[in-house]
Amino acid sequence: MNIGFSYRALVLCYLVLFNSCLEEIDFETDNFESLLVVDATITNELKTQEITLSRTFEFGEDNDNIESGAQVKVVGDGVEYIFQHTETGKYQSIQPFNAQPNVVYHLEITTADGERYSSSEMKLTTATQIDNLYAERITNDDGVDGVAIKVDSFDPTNTANFYRYTFEETYKIVAPMWRQEDLYLDTYILDSIPVCVVKIRQRPEEQKACYKTEFSNKIKITLTSGLNEDLVEGYLVNFLPSDDFKISHRYSALVKQFVISEEAFNYLETIQSFTSQGSLFSQVQTGFVMGNISSTVNPNKKVIGIFDVSSVTTQRLFFNFIDFYPNTNLPPFITSCDLRAPDVAQLFQDGDEEIFICSSQLNFITNRIRVYLEEYTGDPPFYVGPADPPLGPWLMVPRACGDCTALGEPEPPSFWVE
């Protein structure tokens, strides 16, 4: 499981840190160092564990700096768990495994150019359940009305103390201007000239409702070490404004609670302070944020990241927009559903068929830039002035407004319930 912070923001932070304290930031990178970035958390889930290795990048460069060709392994109680590089850019354990209590684990990395790194020894943290995952309507500190996703958790042993939360959200998308009919082109040769017949066919129902899943990269951490009890109560995992398109119909959140080490908490808290709004563009103290990974050959060699062994528990919730906003208009659709009647060069009418010259004018059909709404009869009465194109025979809308597959997948996920 990935730590989940934004590497772009993190690397930008380091580009600033490698210079002196600045009031006016100059993004010159003459002294840029290519540093290894490690994202490594193994858990008590029996699964194929994942580790991500990448490199820092200079400001303005492509951030797809995957570190390939490395030898990666986790060692615990004399057992080596080998990881191999995959097409996704991640390193995955060859065999599924789960971290065990009271076993000491450490990470070993040898890069393709022979650099060797090792982590501190870590043990699995206390397993603590999510007691309650719930959504409630609130007004946040900025005065914005919306739905808050919150979590409660309690560890009676008072040994968990440090928590990190990740979430993935899945939401239902309904095309607001879906129709049962769609346009398509049938091409044939007429007097040595390729001509196109625009025909109407039934549109699949699967284009009406779709589903999309997104993964958050926010740092969500909290601690209970200063409290009388190891109690997490009403912790805000996510906030969705009432006008957020994602909650228009049905919304689901899968929340994972990680009990993390104190080292991981301190590291993430420091990264969070640098990536918080405004902090990168104010005075920043020089220094280097140390994780628990270091070079085994050169102690002065810098490396970014941390290795952690975390217990994890998961819960999912669902809610509908009307659960919190009955008798309320839906949030605005994600894109403007403007109506257009594109002009095309019609040759002639052949019975019920309209014959057109096959040209780029019909690309809006073949490329599905727009989809069919209905025949255009002059209503709405678009104004056609000297600078406006003439009007065609069909009223069309942007694809997303009539075909949900422009935004999501037509098949509901296996976990989805209505």
N, C-alpha and C positions, 0 to 999 in steps of 0.2 A: 504494500500500500504506500502510495506516495505521500510525502509530507504535505504537499499541496500549496506551497507558497509560489508566488509568481517569480520565476527566474529572471524575467526581463527587469522587473523592479529591483530584484536582489543584485543583479550584475550592475545595473545603473548605480546602485548604492555603493558598490565596491569601486567603481570608477571614480566616484567622488571621494571615497575614503583614501584612495591611494594618493590623493593630492592633499595639500594642507587645508586648514580651516578656511573656508571661502565665504565671503558675503555675496559675491557675484560669481556664479559658477561658470567656468570656461570648460567646455567639453572637448578639450584637446586630450588625446590619448597617446602622446609620444612615449610614455613610460608604461604602456599597457603590458600586463602579464596574462598569459594564457593559463588559467588555473583550472584544475579539476573540480567539478561540482558533483557532489555525491548526495543522492536522495535514497536513503536505505532504512526502511523500517520493516522488520519481520514481526509477525503476530502469532497469537495462539490459534488462529484459524487454520484448519487443515486445507491447504491450497497450494497452488504454484505461487511461490513468493516472488516479488519483483523488486529490482533495484535499478535506479536510473543513474547513468553516468553521462555527464556532458562537460562542455568547456565554456568558460566565460567568453564573451564576445565584445568587441569594441562598439561604442555608441554609433548607431546608424547602420550596423551590419545585420545580416540575417542571423536570427537567434537559433537556428537549427544546427547547433554545434554538438551533435551526438558524439560521444566517445566510443568508438568501435574497436574491436580487436583486443579488448582487455580480458585478463583472466580474473574471475571474480568467484570468491567462495566465502561462505559463512562456516565457522568452526565452532562446534559446541560439544563439550564432553567427549572430545576425541573423535567426533564424527564430522566429516567434511561434507557440506552441501554445496555442490558445484552449480554455478549459474552460467548460462550461455546467452550470447547476444541474439536477439530476435529481429525480425523485420520491422517491428514497431519502434526499434531504437532502445528498447529496454532489455535488461538482463533478467532472465527468468530461471528459477531453479529447475534443474532437469527432472527432479522428482518432487512431488508435493510433500510438504512437511509442515509441522506447526511447532512453535516454540514451546518448550516444556518448563514447568516451574523448577526453580533451584538449579537450573543448568546455566553455566556461564558461556556466553556466546561472544565472538568477535568477528569482525569483517576483515578480509584480506583482498587487496586489489593489486594486480600488476598490469600496468598499461602496455599498449603495443610498443611503445618506445622504451620499455624497461623500467619505468618509474614504479616504485613499490610503496604501498600505503597500508596502514593497519589501523584499526579502531581500538578504543578502550574496550575492556570486557564489560558486558552488560547482562543483566538478568531480566527475566520476564516480570513485568509489574503485576500488581494485584488485580485479579479479575473482578470487575464491578459492573453490575447490570444497569441499564437504563430503566428507571422505575416508571417514568411517564414521559411520553412524547406527545405534545399537543399543539394545537393552533388556536390563537385567540385574536380577536380584533382589538387593536390598540391605536393610540395616537403617540407617535414616537417623540423623542426629545426635540426634533425639528418641527413639530406640529403637523406631521404628515400622517394621515389616516391610512391604515393598512392592516395586514395579517402578519402576526408574529408567530414564528415556530420556536417553541421553547422545550427545554428538557429538564427533568428532575432526575437526580441520582443520589444514592447514599451508600457509603461503605462503612459498615459497622466496625470493621477492624481499624479504621482510621489510618490506613497505610497507603491509600491510593494517591490522594492529595493533588496530583497534577493531571490535568485533563486536556485533551485536544479533540475537536469535533470537525468532521467533514460531512458534507452532504451532497447528494446528487438529486436533482429535481426532474421529474417527468410531468409533462402537462399535455392536455388534450387541445388540439387545434381544430376548429371547425371553420371551413371556408364559408364566409358569410354570403357569397354570391354564387354558390355552387348551383349548377343547373343540370338536368338530366341529359341535355343534348350538347354536343360539341361539334366543331368543324374539323374536317380533314380534306386533303387534296387527292384527287384521282387524276392522273396525268395520262394523256394519250396524244397521238400525232394526228393532226388535221391539216390536209393539204401541205404536208412537209413541215408544218409548224407545230412545235410542242405547245399544247394548250392544257389548261388546268380546269377541272370541274371542282368547285367547292361543294362538298356534300355534308350532310348532318348525320351523326351517328349517336348512339347512346353512350353516355359517359359513365365510367365505372363508379359504383357507390363508394369504392375505396378512396376516391378523391375528395370525399366530403369531410371525413373526420380522420385526423392523423395524430401522431404522438411524437414528442421530441424529448430527449433526455440530455441534460447538460450537467457538467461536473463543476463544482465550485473550486476555486483555488485560493479562497480566503483563508487567512490564519485565524482560527477560532480556538483560543486557549483560555483556561481559567484554572485557578488553584484554590484549595481549601486549607492549606497548611496553617493559616493564621486564624482559623475558625475553631469554635468549640467542638464542632462535629465535622466529619468528612462528608459534607452535604452540599450538593449542587442543586439549587432550587430556582426554577424559572430562568435558566440561562438562555439568552437569546441566540439561537443558531442562525436564523435568517429572518429578514423582514421584507415583505412584499407590499409595496404601495397599492392602494385600492385601484389605481389606474394601470397596474402592471398587466400587460397582455397575457402573461403566463397563467394568471388565475381566472381567465375569462370563463372557463367552463369547469374542468376538473383538474386538480393539481395533486401531485404526490411528491413527498420528500422521503428519501432514504437517509437516515442519520446514523453515522457511526461514531461511537464514543471510544476514544483511545485513552487508556491510562498510560501516561508516558513517564519517563524518568525525569528527575530534576534537571539533569544536564540538557535533555532535549527541550524542556520547558524554557530554561534560561536562554538557550540558543534561539528558539523561535520567538521569544519575547523581544530579544534584541533585534532580530530581523524585522519583526513587526513594527518596532519603533522607527526603523529606518524607512520602511515602505509605507508608513502611514501618511495621510495627506499633508503635504506641506513640509514634512521633515527633511526630504531630500534637498529642498530648495531654500533651506535656512542654514544657519551655521552648524556644521557637523564636525565633531571632534575626530581627530585622526586616530587610527588604530586598526586592528584587525579582529573580526568576530571569530573567535576560536570555537570550533566544534570539538568532537572527540576523535577525529581522524587526523593522522599525521603521516609524514614520510618516514619510512623505516631506514632510509639511507641519509637523507639530508634534513636535519631538524628545522632548518630555516625555510624549507620548501613549504609554501602555503597551499592549503586545500580548503575548499568550502564544503560544508555539509556535516551531517551527523548520522551515526548509526544508532538505532534504538530497537529495543525488543519490547513490544507493547501488547497488552491484553486489549481485546476489542469486543464490543457488543453492538448490535444493530437493531434498529426499529424503523418501521415505515408507517407513514400516515397518509390519509387522503382527505381532501375536502372539496366541496363545490363552491363556486362563487356565491350562489344563492344561500349557502349556509350562513354567510356573514353579511351579505348585501341583498336581502330579499326586496323585490319590487324596485330594483335599481338597474339602470342601463349598464350593459356590459362595458368593460374598459375599451378604449379605442383599439381597433385592429392594428396589427404591427406595421402595416403599410397602407398608403392611401389607395382606395379603390375607385380611382377616377374612371369615368366612362369615356370611351373613344369609339368613333366610327371610321376606321382607317379607309382611305381611298385606295381603290385598285382599278386597273384599266380593264374594263369589261368589254369583250368583243361582241357578244350577242347573247340573246336568250334562246334556249332550245327547250321548249316545253317548260318543265319546272326547273331545268338546270340552267345555271348561269355560267357561261364560258368566259374564262379569263386568260390573258397572256401569262405564261409562267415566268415570273420575274421576281426580283428581290422584294417587290411590293407585298408578296405573299409570305415573306419570311416570318411575319408575326404568327402565322399559323403553323408552319413547319418547325420553327424554333420554340413554339409555345411561349412567346414573350407575353402574349395576351390570349385569353380564352373567351369562348363564345358566351354571351349572355342571352341575346335574343335578336330577332330581326330588327333593323333600325327603320322606323317609320317616320322619323322626324321628331320624335319625342324621347328624350328632352330636346328642345329646339336649340342645338348648338349654333352659336353665331359663327358665320363664315365670312370673314372680312378679307381684304386684299392680301393680308399676310398669312391667312389661315388656309390649310389645304382643303380641298373639297371633301365631301363626306361619302362614305361607302355604305354598303347594304347591311352591315352587321354591327351591332353594339357589342363592344369587347371590353373586358376588364383585365387588369394585371393578373398574371397566372395565379399568384398566391391567393387572390380573392375568390377564385373559382375552382382551384385545384390545390388541395392542402398538401399534396406531395412536393410542392415547391418549398415547403417549410419543415416537413417531418415525414415519418414513416407511416404507411397505411395500416400496418399490422400492429395491434396493441401488444405491449410487452407481456411476457408470460405472467408477471405479477399483477397485472392491471385488473381491477374490479370496478364496476360501475356502482 
